[in-house]
């Protein structure tokens, strides 16, 4: 009898479940790894068939192996079935066959179909990356990382594509987790050191900020003065000797004051000439300085 040809009725389901619950040994189990349990809580009754396997991937250092529930078929008194593979419920779409049963023979065939399924075992071992924390992954009953969108049912005993690609992702997350742990430890030590010298650190930082503000303020002031000086120098150079003499005549100052002003202007012109000669050569500048000195020892020169 094929599974999709099974027709169940409430009466047939009730009689089949009563027969199953009264004598579950009437079911021919696929292998010796399969067993059954009968559960009754108040008026609710269930018959559970499960497959147990021994895996050599211990959960702790003291274990050499442990037993895990590989597959499970839960049948309630309404003949409704639930299939759990490695601790995760699955639907008939994932299994590839129907879960509708009405007779003892249908249950026997269903158990054989479950026996023939190849499951994704996950990859890699969780103990290889103990610091990795991923939201889209979890550790299965075998102690291996498994993707939450794992295909579960495969055509052969291997890992699905999503689980097989976890190694590279876990390696990156493990490295980042260790780096965060190291940086956290370094920051903790630094803060403890500052806490011991808290007052000194605060005073030092305030002094640094004050010096920086003073430096910025003085730098801005110097730039303004340099710009003003350059502007005045350009204006002074643009004034010719004749126009300067005319401006002095219009001031109507005393002869003594006029003499002092003329000597200052003459000295400024001589210094300007020396600076120009310095650019041409040190010898010419020295000769010009000596000539000015000789004239100064005489009657003086103001223009």
PEVEN-V452366 format. One record per pair of residues at least 6 apart in sequence whose ideal C-beta (glycine too) atoms are under 8 Angstrom apart, sorted by the first residue. I is the first residue (numbers start at 1). J is the second residue. If there is no record, write none. Layout:
i={I	I}
j={J	J}
//
This chain:
i={1	1	1	1	3	3	3	3	3	3	3	4	4	6	6	6	6	6	6	7	8	8	8	8	9	12	12	13	13	13	14	16	16	16	16	16	17	17	17	17	17	17	19	19	20	20	20	20	20	20	21	21	21	21	24	24	24	25	26	27	27	27	27	27	27	28	29	29	29	29	30	30	30	30	31	31	33	33	33	33	34	34	34	34	34	35	35	35	36	36	36	36	37	37	37	38	38	38	38	39	39	39	39	40	44	44	45	45	46	46	46	46	47	47	48	48	48	48	49	49	49	49	50	50	50	50	50	51	51	51	51	51	51	52	52	52	52	53	53	53	54	54	54	55	55	55	55	55	56	56	57	57	57	57	57	58	58	58	58	59	59	68	68	68	69	69	69	69	70	70	70	71	71	71	71	71	71	71	71	72	72	72	73	73	73	73	73	73	74	74	74	74	75	75	75	79	79	81	81	81	81	82	83	83	83	83	83	84	85	85	85	85	86	86	86	86	86	87	87	88	90	90	92	92	94	94	95	95	95	95	96	97	97	99	100	101	101	117	118	118	118	118	118	118	119	119	119	119	120	120	120	120	120	120	120	120	120	120	121	121	121	121	121	121	122	122	122	122	122	122	122	122	122	123	123	123	123	123	123	123	124	124	124	124	124	125	125	125	126	126	126	126	127	128	129	129	129	129	129	131	131	131	131	131	132	132	132	132	133	133	134	134	134	134	136	136	136	137	137	137	137	137	137	138	138	138	139	139	140	145	145	145	146	147	147	147	147	149	150	150	150	151	151	151	152	154	158	194	239	241	244	245	248	248	248	251	253	259	262	262	263	263	265	265	266	266	266	269	270	273	274	274	274	277	277	277	278	292	295}
j={103	105	106	109	97	98	100	101	106	109	110	98	100	98	100	101	102	103	106	102	79	100	101	102	102	102	103	78	79	102	77	79	101	102	103	104	45	47	75	77	78	79	26	104	26	27	47	75	104	107	38	45	47	77	36	38	47	36	104	36	49	104	107	108	111	108	35	36	49	111	111	112	114	115	51	115	51	52	53	70	49	50	51	111	115	49	50	52	47	48	49	50	47	48	50	45	46	47	48	45	46	47	48	46	76	77	76	77	74	75	76	77	74	75	72	73	74	75	72	73	75	111	69	70	71	72	73	69	70	71	72	114	115	67	68	69	70	67	68	70	65	66	67	65	66	67	68	142	64	65	65	125	142	143	144	64	65	66	143	66	143	86	141	142	84	86	87	141	85	86	119	83	84	85	86	114	115	117	119	83	84	85	81	82	83	110	111	114	81	82	83	84	81	101	107	101	102	99	100	101	110	89	89	90	95	99	114	90	117	119	152	153	119	140	141	142	152	140	141	152	152	153	98	99	152	153	113	114	117	153	153	110	113	110	106	107	110	153	153	154	155	156	157	158	152	153	154	157	146	150	151	152	153	154	158	159	160	163	140	142	144	157	158	159	140	142	144	145	146	147	150	159	163	144	145	159	163	164	166	167	144	145	166	167	170	143	144	145	139	143	144	145	143	170	145	170	171	173	174	173	174	177	178	181	170	173	174	177	173	177	145	169	170	173	147	148	149	145	146	147	148	166	170	145	146	148	145	146	146	163	166	170	163	160	162	163	166	162	160	162	163	160	161	162	160	160	164	201	247	303	265	303	258	261	262	258	261	302	302	303	300	302	302	303	301	302	303	303	292	288	285	288	289	284	285	288	285	301	301}
//
